[in-house]
Amino acid sequence: MQETILDKAQQELAPAAATKPKLGFLGVGWIGRNRMEVIAKSQVAEVACIADTAVQNAEEAVKSAPQAKQVNSLEAILSEPMIDGVVIATPSAFHAEQSKLALEAGKAVFCQKPLGRNVEETKRVVEAARKQNKLLGVDLSYRYTQAMQQVYKVVQSGELGHIYAVELVFHNAYGPDKAWFYEPKLSGGGCVIDLGVHLVDLALWSMNFPAVKEVKSTLFAKGKPISMAEGKVEDYAAASIELEGNTQVQLNCSWNLPAGQEAIISATFYGMEGGVALKNINGSFYDFVAERYYGTKTERLCAPPDEWMGRAGVEWAKRVARGEGFDPAAEEFVKVAEVLDKIYGR
């Protein structure tokens, strides 16, 4: 079986204190502050600068990192010569431009998803990282759960035989609480670009990014079919993705669905020799199991607890500490964005 991200991470020693990269954090709302605190706790990097347009967010974040310098903009972070990398957790409309600016300033970048609102924005960021030879990471956090790592191992082992079907589900009983999520020009889309991006990534990544042959989709807003041209964002989406090698991927995701629980999240792979799945349990956004299926028999491969939130950022910071430059695997961000654009019909 192939080594997973976590296998490799466990084999590595934490970088010596002298090699700790100094990081700037742009956007320290709930997610940004969580990523900052997890990276700080890991002791693989130093929180050197913090910036947020909401002053109270920055002031609260500095309480968790009193050694950090509070500044008022990305430009202020980039003007600090000691900064090695920037962690970006701002609204989606700013991701591509801010990531590109940071890369062009010679900084490594770790950005919240989506990296761009469409494939063209995403390509520009990846090209900037390549040109500057800087490490680019995106917070595709579900890859780093222990449960998904077990699923990945099984898929990569080949023991499922030919995988002919993948079912992807992410239903969120709530919707975003920020107005910009509902403006297509700011968000790039609705539940697909917010939630479905994770699922599309998990399916393609687990199967080594096969070519995508065809994508069909239907988008809904408040129960009625829509197109993105209407200036609305979808709160329910159903998509069928045909992969090279005769694999059918079915994607369903939503906001504000009366799901009977807070969330339903799963990625299930069916092969000729059985199945394997990542599933949330008890409606949780945070607790996942991995299950292996043999006919009517289920074997549990792993279960909570698992402190996975922020793990993707820690692994990126370790790589920055080792001096790693551009990773061609960043092209995967473009491949996922291409599928999302096809779901949106653009």
N, C-alpha and C positions, 0 to 999 in steps of 0.2 A: 504493500500500500504506500501511496505517496505521503510524505511528511506534510502535516498541516501547519498553518500559521502558528498555532499554539505549541505544537511539538517543537518547532524551531525556536520559538521564544523561550521555552523552558530550558533549552540547551545553552542559551546565551547568558553570560554574566552581565550584570548592569554595568554601564560605562563608568569609568573612574570619574571622581568628582571634577577633575581638571578638564575632562572632555565634555562636560554637560553643555548642550547647546542652550543658548539664551533665546527665549521665545517671546513674541509679542502676541497678545490676544485681542482680537478685534471683534467686539460683540460679546458681552458677558451676561446675556439674559440667562434663562434657565439652562438651556443646552450648553451655551458657551461657558458658563460658569462651571457646570458639571465637568466638562472636558478639561478645563483649566485645573480644577481641584484634583481630578484623577491623575493627570500628568504630573502635577506637583507632588502628590502622594507617592507616585512611583519612584521619584527621585532620579529620573533619567534625564530631566531637563529642568531649567530654571525659568520661573515666571519673571520676566524682566520688565515687560510693559503691558499695560491694560488700557484699552480705549473703548468707549461706548457712547453713542449719542445721548443715551439716557444716563445722566450724571449719577443718579441713584444706583443704577446697575454697577457702574464702575466703582463707586464708593463701597458698595457691599462686597464686591469681588476683592478689592484691596484688603479687606479685613482677613480674607483667607490667604493672602499673599502680601504681607506687609512690606516685604523687600522690593516689591514691584513699583515701577514708576507709573503714575497715572497721567496719561496724555489724552488729547482730545480728537485724534484723527489717525487714519491709516498713514497719512503722510508723516505725521509726527513719529509713528513707530518706525517707519522706513528710514527716517533721518538719523536714527540711533545706530551708529556703526557696529555696536556689539551684537545686534540682533541677527540670529542665524535663521530663524524661521518665523512664520506668522500663522496663527490658528484663526480661521475666519468663521464666525457664526452670526452673520448678519442676514437680513431678508434676502430672498432668492434673487431679486432683481440686481443686486450688487455683487453677487458671487464672482461672476466671470471677470468683470472689470477689476475688482479688488484683487483677485487672485493673479491676474495678468500684471497688474502694477507691482505687486509684491515680488513676483518672479523676475520681472525686468529690473527690479532693484537688487537682484542677486540673493533673494531669500527663498528658502524652501517654503512650501505652502501645504497646509492641511485645512480643507474646506468642508463645511457642511454640504449635504446634498440638497438640491442638485447643483453640480458644478456650473452648469449653464442652463438657461431657460429653454434652449434648443440645441441641436447638434452643432450649428455654426459657432455659437458661443463656446461650447465645450471644446471644439477643435482648436479655437484660438488660444485657449488656456493651455491645452496639452502642447501645442506648438511652441508657446512661450517657455514652458518648462523644458522642452527638448533643446531649444535654442540656447537657453541659459545653463543647461545641464544641472537643473535643480530638481530635487525630489518633490513630487506632487502627490498628495494623498487626498482622498475623499472619505467622509465618514459613513461608509457603507457598513454600519456597525453590526448588522446581523451575521455577517461572515464570521465575526469574532466570538459569537456565542459558542459555548462548548457543544451545545446540541447540534448546531449547524456544522461544526467541525467534524462531528461524528458522521453526519449525513454525507458530507464531502468525502470522507474516507471511504465510505461504502460505495458511493457512486464511482469514485476514481479507481477502486479496486477491480471493477468489472464484474463483481459477483452477482449483480442484478441481471447480467446479460444485456441484450439490446433494450435500452430504455425508450419506450414508445410513447409514453404519456407523462406529462408533468402538470400537476394542479397547484396553482398559486392563489392564495387567499389572504387578504388583509382588510378586514372590516373593522372600522373604528366607530364606536357608538357615539363619539363626540366629533365635533368639527374644530378647525383651528379658531383661536380666539383673537387673531389679528386680522384687520380688514384687508391688508394687502394680499392675503392668501386667495381672496375672492376676485381679484383683479387680474385677468389673464396677462396683461402687459407687465405686471409686477411679478407674478408667480410662475408664469409659463404654463399653467394648467392647474387642475384641481387634485383630486385624490390619486390620480395616476402618477403625477410627478412628485407628489408628496409621499405616498405610501408604495405605489406600484414599482417605483424605481428600485426599491430594495429587493422586491421579489424577482423582477426581471434580471437584476444583477445576480441573485443567488442561482437562478436556473442556468444562465449562460456560463457563469463562473464554474459551477459544479461540473459542467459538461465541456469545459475547455473552449468556450466561445465558438460553437459551430456557426456556420453561415445561417442567416435568417432568410428563408425563401419567400414567406408571405405573412402579412399581418392584416387581420380584420378586426374591427372593433365597433362597439356601440357605446356612446356616452350619454349619461342622463344627468339632468339637474332637476331636483324636486319631482322626480318620477316621470319626467318627460324627456324624450330623446332630444339631443342638441348637437350642434357642430360648434367647433371653436370659433368659427366666423361670426357667431352670434354675440360674441363678447361676454360669454358666460364661462364659468368653470364647472366641470362635472363633479357631482358628489357620489356617482356610482358609475363604474365602468366594467364592461365585459369585453375581453379580447382573446382572440385565437391566434397563436403564433406558430407557424410551421417552420421547423428547423431542418437543416440538411441532415440526412440520415433517417428521415421519416419519423421524426419525433414531434408530437403535438403538445403544445403548451397552452393551457387554459388559465387566464388571469381574471380574477374578480376582486375588485377593491372598492372601498366606499368610505365616506364620512357620514356621520349622523344616521347610520342604519339601525333600525330597531332590532338589534341582534340578540337581545335577551341577556347580554353580558357586555362588559366594557369593550372587549376586542376578541376577534377570531383571526388568528394568524397561523398560516401553515404553508409549507412547501413540501409537496409529496412527489416522489419519483417512482414510477411503476415500470418494472422491467420484466422480461420473460421469466426471470428466476426469482421474482419477489419484489418487494417495495421497501422504501425507506422514507421517513418523514421527519421534518421539524414541525413541532406543534406547540402553541402556547397552551397553558393549562389554567383552568378556573377563570377564564376571561382575562388573564393577566397580560399587561404589556411587557412584562419583564421576565416571567418564569416560563422556561421552555424545556421540552423533553425531545429526545430523539428516539424514534421507534423503527424497528426493523420488522417487516411483514413477510410471513411465510404462509400463503394460503389464508387459513382462518386463525393462525397463531401470530401473536404479537410479542416481540422481545424488546424491552426497554434498554436502550444503549446508554443513556445518561439522563439525569434529572437535576432539578435545582438542589441546593443554591448554586448560583453562578454570578459573580460580580463582573458582568461583561460590559456594562456601560462605560464608555471612555476607553475601552481596551484598544480600539483601532488607533486612537490618537497616541497612546503610549507606544504602540509598535512603530508608528511613523516617527515619533521622537527618538526612539532607539536607533532607527536607521539614519536619522539626521546626525545623531551623535557619532555614528560610525563613519560619517563623511560620505554617505551615499549620494550620488547625483541622480540624474534622470533615469527612471525605470520605464522601459518600453511597455510594461504592463499598463501604463496610464492610457494606452490606446483602448483599453477595456471601457473606460469612461465614455469614450466616443461611441463604441458599439452599443452600449446601453442607451445612450441618448438617441441613436438612430432608431432603435425600436420604439422609444417613447414618441418620437416625432411621427412615426408611422401610425401608432395608436391614435394620435391626435389628427392624422390626416394632413400633415404639413411636410 
